[in-house]
Amino acid sequence: MNTAGHGAPLANHQCPLCGGPNGCVPAACGRFDVACWCTDLQIPPATLARVPEDQRGLACLCAACAGATTEARA
């Protein structure tokens, strides 16, 4: 989730690619000072390019769409 320009995370709980729950901990807690499953994940640029432009930087992908089960962590 993009933190620039936001005082608190947006309450987006749906993945913009599949529509399922994204598991975004900051969105669920309402603050950015909590760890999230995606913190150290490197999401491939091709995956990020699939996010609709109006959702980029505003909604988090779910683990399955982000490739968390197959991508190596940084």
MODELLER restraints for C-alpha pairs under 7 A, 6 or more apart:
rsr = mdl.restraints
at = mdl.atoms
rsr.add(forms.Gaussian(group=physical.xy_distance, feature=features.Distance(at['CA:1:A'], at['CA:57:A']), mean=5.76, stdev=0.5))
rsr.add(forms.Gaussian(group=physical.xy_distance, feature=features.Distance(at['CA:1:A'], at['CA:58:A']), mean=6.38, stdev=0.5))
rsr.add(forms.Gaussian(group=physical.xy_distance, feature=features.Distance(at['CA:1:A'], at['CA:59:A']), mean=6.35, stdev=0.5))
rsr.add(forms.Gaussian(group=physical.xy_distance, feature=features.Distance(at['CA:1:A'], at['CA:60:A']), mean=5.53, stdev=0.5))
rsr.add(forms.Gaussian(group=physical.xy_distance, feature=features.Distance(at['CA:2:A'], at['CA:57:A']), mean=4.75, stdev=0.5))
rsr.add(forms.Gaussian(group=physical.xy_distance, feature=features.Distance(at['CA:2:A'], at['CA:58:A']), mean=6.57, stdev=0.5))
rsr.add(forms.Gaussian(group=physical.xy_distance, feature=features.Distance(at['CA:8:A'], at['CA:30:A']), mean=5.93, stdev=0.5))
rsr.add(forms.Gaussian(group=physical.xy_distance, feature=features.Distance(at['CA:8:A'], at['CA:31:A']), mean=5.31, stdev=0.5))
rsr.add(forms.Gaussian(group=physical.xy_distance, feature=features.Distance(at['CA:8:A'], at['CA:32:A']), mean=6.79, stdev=0.5))
rsr.add(forms.Gaussian(group=physical.xy_distance, feature=features.Distance(at['CA:9:A'], at['CA:26:A']), mean=6.10, stdev=0.5))
rsr.add(forms.Gaussian(group=physical.xy_distance, feature=features.Distance(at['CA:9:A'], at['CA:27:A']), mean=5.19, stdev=0.5))
rsr.add(forms.Gaussian(group=physical.xy_distance, feature=features.Distance(at['CA:9:A'], at['CA:30:A']), mean=5.63, stdev=0.5))
rsr.add(forms.Gaussian(group=physical.xy_distance, feature=features.Distance(at['CA:9:A'], at['CA:31:A']), mean=5.86, stdev=0.5))
rsr.add(forms.Gaussian(group=physical.xy_distance, feature=features.Distance(at['CA:9:A'], at['CA:32:A']), mean=6.60, stdev=0.5))
rsr.add(forms.Gaussian(group=physical.xy_distance, feature=features.Distance(at['CA:10:A'], at['CA:27:A']), mean=5.86, stdev=0.5))
rsr.add(forms.Gaussian(group=physical.xy_distance, feature=features.Distance(at['CA:10:A'], at['CA:58:A']), mean=6.97, stdev=0.5))
rsr.add(forms.Gaussian(group=physical.xy_distance, feature=features.Distance(at['CA:11:A'], at['CA:27:A']), mean=4.97, stdev=0.5))
rsr.add(forms.Gaussian(group=physical.xy_distance, feature=features.Distance(at['CA:11:A'], at['CA:28:A']), mean=6.87, stdev=0.5))
rsr.add(forms.Gaussian(group=physical.xy_distance, feature=features.Distance(at['CA:12:A'], at['CA:27:A']), mean=6.34, stdev=0.5))
rsr.add(forms.Gaussian(group=physical.xy_distance, feature=features.Distance(at['CA:12:A'], at['CA:59:A']), mean=5.62, stdev=0.5))
rsr.add(forms.Gaussian(group=physical.xy_distance, feature=features.Distance(at['CA:13:A'], at['CA:21:A']), mean=5.65, stdev=0.5))
rsr.add(forms.Gaussian(group=physical.xy_distance, feature=features.Distance(at['CA:13:A'], at['CA:22:A']), mean=5.59, stdev=0.5))
rsr.add(forms.Gaussian(group=physical.xy_distance, feature=features.Distance(at['CA:13:A'], at['CA:23:A']), mean=6.82, stdev=0.5))
rsr.add(forms.Gaussian(group=physical.xy_distance, feature=features.Distance(at['CA:13:A'], at['CA:24:A']), mean=6.56, stdev=0.5))
rsr.add(forms.Gaussian(group=physical.xy_distance, feature=features.Distance(at['CA:13:A'], at['CA:27:A']), mean=6.82, stdev=0.5))
rsr.add(forms.Gaussian(group=physical.xy_distance, feature=features.Distance(at['CA:14:A'], at['CA:20:A']), mean=5.39, stdev=0.5))
rsr.add(forms.Gaussian(group=physical.xy_distance, feature=features.Distance(at['CA:14:A'], at['CA:21:A']), mean=4.64, stdev=0.5))
rsr.add(forms.Gaussian(group=physical.xy_distance, feature=features.Distance(at['CA:14:A'], at['CA:22:A']), mean=5.22, stdev=0.5))
rsr.add(forms.Gaussian(group=physical.xy_distance, feature=features.Distance(at['CA:15:A'], at['CA:21:A']), mean=5.91, stdev=0.5))
rsr.add(forms.Gaussian(group=physical.xy_distance, feature=features.Distance(at['CA:15:A'], at['CA:22:A']), mean=4.92, stdev=0.5))
rsr.add(forms.Gaussian(group=physical.xy_distance, feature=features.Distance(at['CA:15:A'], at['CA:59:A']), mean=6.71, stdev=0.5))
rsr.add(forms.Gaussian(group=physical.xy_distance, feature=features.Distance(at['CA:15:A'], at['CA:60:A']), mean=5.84, stdev=0.5))
rsr.add(forms.Gaussian(group=physical.xy_distance, feature=features.Distance(at['CA:15:A'], at['CA:61:A']), mean=4.59, stdev=0.5))
rsr.add(forms.Gaussian(group=physical.xy_distance, feature=features.Distance(at['CA:15:A'], at['CA:62:A']), mean=5.34, stdev=0.5))
rsr.add(forms.Gaussian(group=physical.xy_distance, feature=features.Distance(at['CA:16:A'], at['CA:51:A']), mean=6.30, stdev=0.5))
rsr.add(forms.Gaussian(group=physical.xy_distance, feature=features.Distance(at['CA:16:A'], at['CA:55:A']), mean=6.82, stdev=0.5))
rsr.add(forms.Gaussian(group=physical.xy_distance, feature=features.Distance(at['CA:16:A'], at['CA:59:A']), mean=6.46, stdev=0.5))
rsr.add(forms.Gaussian(group=physical.xy_distance, feature=features.Distance(at['CA:16:A'], at['CA:61:A']), mean=6.36, stdev=0.5))
rsr.add(forms.Gaussian(group=physical.xy_distance, feature=features.Distance(at['CA:17:A'], at['CA:51:A']), mean=6.27, stdev=0.5))
rsr.add(forms.Gaussian(group=physical.xy_distance, feature=features.Distance(at['CA:17:A'], at['CA:61:A']), mean=6.98, stdev=0.5))
rsr.add(forms.Gaussian(group=physical.xy_distance, feature=features.Distance(at['CA:17:A'], at['CA:65:A']), mean=7.00, stdev=0.5))
rsr.add(forms.Gaussian(group=physical.xy_distance, feature=features.Distance(at['CA:21:A'], at['CA:62:A']), mean=6.42, stdev=0.5))
rsr.add(forms.Gaussian(group=physical.xy_distance, feature=features.Distance(at['CA:22:A'], at['CA:60:A']), mean=6.17, stdev=0.5))
rsr.add(forms.Gaussian(group=physical.xy_distance, feature=features.Distance(at['CA:22:A'], at['CA:61:A']), mean=5.52, stdev=0.5))
rsr.add(forms.Gaussian(group=physical.xy_distance, feature=features.Distance(at['CA:22:A'], at['CA:62:A']), mean=3.80, stdev=0.5))
rsr.add(forms.Gaussian(group=physical.xy_distance, feature=features.Distance(at['CA:22:A'], at['CA:63:A']), mean=6.88, stdev=0.5))
rsr.add(forms.Gaussian(group=physical.xy_distance, feature=features.Distance(at['CA:23:A'], at['CA:62:A']), mean=6.34, stdev=0.5))
rsr.add(forms.Gaussian(group=physical.xy_distance, feature=features.Distance(at['CA:24:A'], at['CA:36:A']), mean=6.50, stdev=0.5))
rsr.add(forms.Gaussian(group=physical.xy_distance, feature=features.Distance(at['CA:24:A'], at['CA:60:A']), mean=6.65, stdev=0.5))
rsr.add(forms.Gaussian(group=physical.xy_distance, feature=features.Distance(at['CA:25:A'], at['CA:36:A']), mean=5.27, stdev=0.5))
rsr.add(forms.Gaussian(group=physical.xy_distance, feature=features.Distance(at['CA:26:A'], at['CA:32:A']), mean=5.22, stdev=0.5))
rsr.add(forms.Gaussian(group=physical.xy_distance, feature=features.Distance(at['CA:26:A'], at['CA:34:A']), mean=6.19, stdev=0.5))
rsr.add(forms.Gaussian(group=physical.xy_distance, feature=features.Distance(at['CA:26:A'], at['CA:36:A']), mean=6.91, stdev=0.5))
rsr.add(forms.Gaussian(group=physical.xy_distance, feature=features.Distance(at['CA:40:A'], at['CA:73:A']), mean=5.78, stdev=0.5))
rsr.add(forms.Gaussian(group=physical.xy_distance, feature=features.Distance(at['CA:40:A'], at['CA:74:A']), mean=5.60, stdev=0.5))
rsr.add(forms.Gaussian(group=physical.xy_distance, feature=features.Distance(at['CA:41:A'], at['CA:68:A']), mean=6.95, stdev=0.5))
rsr.add(forms.Gaussian(group=physical.xy_distance, feature=features.Distance(at['CA:41:A'], at['CA:73:A']), mean=4.91, stdev=0.5))
rsr.add(forms.Gaussian(group=physical.xy_distance, feature=features.Distance(at['CA:41:A'], at['CA:74:A']), mean=6.20, stdev=0.5))
rsr.add(forms.Gaussian(group=physical.xy_distance, feature=features.Distance(at['CA:42:A'], at['CA:73:A']), mean=6.32, stdev=0.5))
rsr.add(forms.Gaussian(group=physical.xy_distance, feature=features.Distance(at['CA:42:A'], at['CA:74:A']), mean=6.49, stdev=0.5))
rsr.add(forms.Gaussian(group=physical.xy_distance, feature=features.Distance(at['CA:43:A'], at['CA:66:A']), mean=5.86, stdev=0.5))
rsr.add(forms.Gaussian(group=physical.xy_distance, feature=features.Distance(at['CA:47:A'], at['CA:66:A']), mean=6.90, stdev=0.5))
